[in-house]
Amino acid sequence: MRIIDHHIAGPAGAAATRFGDVFDPNSGAVQAQVPLGGQAELDRAVAAAQAAQPGWAATNPQRRARVMFEFKRLVEAHIDELAHLLSAEHGKVVADARGDVQRGLDVIEFACGVPHLLKGEYTQGAGPGIDVYSMRLPLGIGAGITPFNFPAMIPMWMFGVAIACGNAFILKPSERDPSVPVRLAELMLEAGAPAGILQVVHGDKEMVDAILDHPAISAVSFVGSSDIAHHVYRRGVAAGKRVQAMGGAKNHGVIMPDADLDQVVAELSGAAFGSAGERCMALPVVVPVGEKTALALREKLLPAIAKLRIGVSTDKDADYGPVVNAAHRTRVENWIQTGVDEGAELVVDGRGFSLQGHENGFFIGPSLFDHVKPSMESYKEEIFGPVLQIVRAADFEEALALPSQHQYGNGVALFTRNGHAAREFAARVNVGMVGINVPIPVPVAYHTFGGWKRSAFGDTNQHGPEGIKFWTKIKTITQRWPDGGVGEAANAFVIPTMG
């Protein structure tokens, strides 16, 4: 059995005693195993990071940027290899996996500008002969805990900015699809980063808690479910760390009566069902405004859903592939049954889908619910599968209230031709990321990613300027250079002023 080992710069430790299975979602077979480490493996990684980080921090930002440029070049050169490796463990189709890698590369490209991004502030003559300036310095050792659904993009969102800023980084990826993170660490080493600057440790809750408790780790970035995000935030902060913890989502797409329904349906198909719905920025709830809009939308959705092609992840014609494992498929199917039990109308039932020749694969067909009510648990919670729910709204105000009052506040989209409605919606909706005629409003790399409410814990978002802020600390210097003469001494017992 193939073993996907840790990527630790320090000496080899004792043999692993616990392992997790890595499945082929297309066939249901176990294709590899991953060691589930704990405190001992983390201590080795921390020791290697402590040895490497001071020298890396002392390397000038331009030279660090050159390493990031070379890493970007290497990832681009290996993008097909990475996409197929990702697809084989996650189940998303290869084209989608390539997009996963590319969106991570966008942040690496942003991080290549770190010499400019780290520039501080300067004030000459803040007081008599006094200048004040600031500098951004690395925190030391950072850690990232990343989910299964984006095994390339989200790690690069984290470690790209952290490493460019002069930190060492320890990554704990999902044990469900760990190969791509390990390969990225190998490429970072090849790009010229010192051993110990980017390391990968595998594990489950034991490793997560070890990271949160380790005194040498200064900051932790997390993406996953909201309950675990809350645990990570509380435990990490209690241990004195800086923490950003991104949680779950239930993103809404509000359809105004003037929207182009053909465009809406085309984009909803990908936003709701792409990657089998395993995206925190998927669009699993659609809110048509008015009964006429709801009926027209439903009529157009049904043939579009019927045309969706579910296939193995290497099928170039497939719209989406299997979910990541059998447990997740069962979870999604249970949520579909919950919706039925709650009284929602199951218009299209994707349960029981079987792909010929791949009957043991983890496939789920697309499902569509109508007449879903805000009181239903299946609406309140994140399903994270190929399930689209229609929640009808009588007017604009009711539609605006649905995402605004939901426990999650990651992303929301509005489809309309009315500029005033779009402006009003964007200003008033209680959600962190808004798309106007854009179904998946993930910001570009030089802006920042982050939700509100139970979708995010902590004060700082991912990548963009907020990422630079998160992975650095500010030092402010107030300096005076006497001219050599002996003047009248200031009163040392009075707080100095600049007047």
C-alpha positions, 0 to 999 in steps of 0.5 A, spaced: 500 500 500 502 506 498 504 511 504 503 519 503 508 521 508 509 527 512 514 532 509 518 534 515 525 537 514 528 534 521 530 527 522 526 521 521 522 519 527 518 513 530 514 509 525 507 511 525 502 507 528 495 510 526 493 511 519 487 514 515 485 511 508 485 515 502 480 513 497 479 513 489 472 516 489 471 514 482 471 506 484 471 506 492 477 503 493 483 505 498 488 507 493 493 509 499 494 511 506 496 517 510 500 517 517 496 520 522 501 524 526 501 527 533 505 531 538 512 528 536 511 529 528 509 536 530 515 537 534 520 535 529 517 540 524 517 546 529 524 544 530 526 544 523 522 551 522 525 554 528 532 552 525 530 555 518 526 561 519 531 566 522 535 566 516 529 566 511 526 572 515 533 576 514 533 574 507 531 581 503 524 581 501 526 581 493 530 575 494 524 572 498 520 574 492 524 571 487 523 564 490 516 565 490 516 567 482 520 560 481 515 556 485 510 559 481 513 557 475 514 550 477 507 549 479 505 552 472 510 547 469 507 541 473 499 544 473 497 538 469 500 533 474 497 536 480 490 537 477 490 529 475 493 528 482 488 532 486 482 529 481 484 522 483 483 523 490 478 529 491 473 526 485 472 533 482 473 533 474 480 535 472 478 541 469 476 544 475 482 541 479 486 545 474 482 551 476 483 549 484 491 550 482 490 556 478 486 560 484 492 558 488 497 561 484 493 567 483 495 568 490 502 566 489 503 571 484 500 577 489 505 574 494 511 576 489 509 583 490 512 582 497 517 587 497 512 593 496 507 590 500 511 590 506 513 597 506 512 601 512 510 608 514 515 614 515 514 621 517 519 626 517 519 631 522 514 629 527 517 633 532 523 637 533 528 633 530 524 627 530 522 622 525 517 616 526 517 610 521 514 603 522 516 596 519 512 590 518 516 583 521 514 576 520 511 573 526 516 567 526 512 560 525 505 560 522 500 554 521 495 552 516 489 547 517 486 546 510 479 542 508 479 537 503 475 541 498 481 545 495 487 541 497 491 546 492 488 553 492 487 554 500 494 551 502 497 556 497 492 562 499 495 561 506 503 559 505 504 563 499 503 570 503 506 567 510 512 565 507 513 571 502 513 575 509 518 571 512 515 566 516 516 558 516 509 555 515 507 548 517 501 545 513 496 540 516 492 538 510 486 534 510 487 527 510 482 525 505 486 528 499 493 529 502 498 528 496 497 535 492 500 539 499 506 534 499 507 535 492 507 543 493 512 543 499 517 539 494 516 544 489 517 550 494 524 546 496 526 546 489 524 553 488 529 555 493 526 555 499 530 553 505 528 546 508 524 547 514 520 553 511 514 549 508 513 543 511 507 538 511 504 534 517 498 529 517 493 528 522 486 528 525 484 532 531 490 530 535 494 533 530 490 539 530 490 540 537 497 539 538 498 545 533 493 550 537 497 548 543 504 549 541 507 555 544 512 556 538 507 557 533 505 564 533 499 564 528 494 559 525 489 559 519 483 555 518 478 553 513 473 548 515 466 547 518 463 552 523 463 548 529 470 546 528 472 553 526 469 555 532 473 550 536 480 552 533 479 560 534 477 559 541 483 554 543 488 558 539 486 564 542 486 561 549 493 559 547 495 566 545 495 565 538 493 570 532 487 566 529 483 566 523 478 561 522 473 560 516 467 556 517 461 554 513 456 557 508 449 557 505 450 562 500 444 565 496 442 567 489 437 572 489 433 572 482 429 579 481 423 579 476 428 583 471 433 578 471 436 574 465 433 567 466 437 564 461 444 566 464 441 565 471 440 558 469 446 557 466 450 560 471 446 556 477 448 549 474 455 550 475 455 554 481 450 549 485 452 543 482 460 544 480 465 540 484 459 536 486 457 542 491 463 541 495 465 548 495 464 553 501 462 558 495 457 554 492 450 557 491 445 552 494 440 556 495 436 560 490 431 565 492 426 567 486 422 574 487 415 573 486 411 567 484 412 568 476 419 568 477 419 562 481 415 558 476 419 561 470 425 559 474 423 552 475 421 551 468 428 552 466 432 549 471 429 542 470 431 541 463 438 544 465 439 539 471 436 533 466 442 535 461 448 535 467 453 529 466 456 526 472 462 522 470 469 519 473 473 525 474 477 524 468 471 524 463 472 531 459 465 531 458 463 530 465 460 536 469 462 534 475 464 527 479 464 523 485 464 526 492 470 525 496 468 519 500 462 514 502 461 517 509 460 524 505 455 521 500 451 518 506 451 525 509 448 528 503 443 523 502 441 524 509 440 531 508 436 530 502 431 525 506 431 531 512 428 535 507 423 531 504 421 529 512 420 537 513 415 537 507 419 541 502 418 538 495 423 534 492 423 535 485 429 532 482 432 526 487 439 525 486 440 519 491 441 512 488 445 514 482 450 509 479 455 510 474 455 504 469 462 501 470 463 505 477 458 502 481 462 502 487 464 510 486 461 515 491 457 518 486 450 523 487 446 525 482 443 532 482 437 534 487 432 540 487 428 542 492 422 547 491 418 550 497 423 550 502 422 554 508 427 558 512 424 554 518 427 547 515 433 545 518 435 542 511 435 550 509 439 552 516 445 547 515 450 546 510 449 540 505 455 541 501 453 536 496 449 537 489 443 539 492 439 546 490 434 549 494 428 554 492 426 558 497 420 563 494 420 570 496 414 575 495 418 581 494 425 584 495 425 586 502 423 578 504 429 576 499 434 581 502 432 578 509 433 571 507 441 571 507 441 577 512 438 573 517 441 566 516 447 564 521 452 563 515 454 570 511 460 567 507 457 569 500 451 572 496 449 573 489 443 578 486 441 577 479 438 583 476 438 588 470 436 594 475 442 598 478 439 601 483 436 594 486 443 592 486 446 598 489 441 597 495 442 590 495 450 590 496 449 596 501 444 592 506 445 585 505 449 582 512 454 578 508 461 578 507 462 577 500 457 579 494 456 578 487 452 582 482 450 577 476 456 573 479 454 567 482 460 565 486 463 572 488 470 569 490 475 576 490 481 576 486 487 575 489 489 582 491 483 583 494 481 579 501 476 573 502 472 572 508 465 571 510 461 574 516 457 571 522 458 563 523 462 563 516 468 566 520 471 567 526 477 572 527 478 579 525 482 578 519 481 575 512 484 571 507 490 573 502 490 580 499 492 586 504 489 583 510 493 577 509 499 581 509 496 584 515 495 577 518 502 574 517 506 580 520 507 584 526 508 592 526 514 595 529 514 603 530 520 607 531 521 614 534 528 617 533 532 623 534 539 624 532 542 630 536 547 635 533 552 634 538 551 640 542 549 640 549 542 644 549 537 645 555 535 638 557 527 636 557 523 635 563 524 627 563 518 626 568 513 629 563 510 625 557 514 627 551 510 631 546 511 633 538 509 640 539 
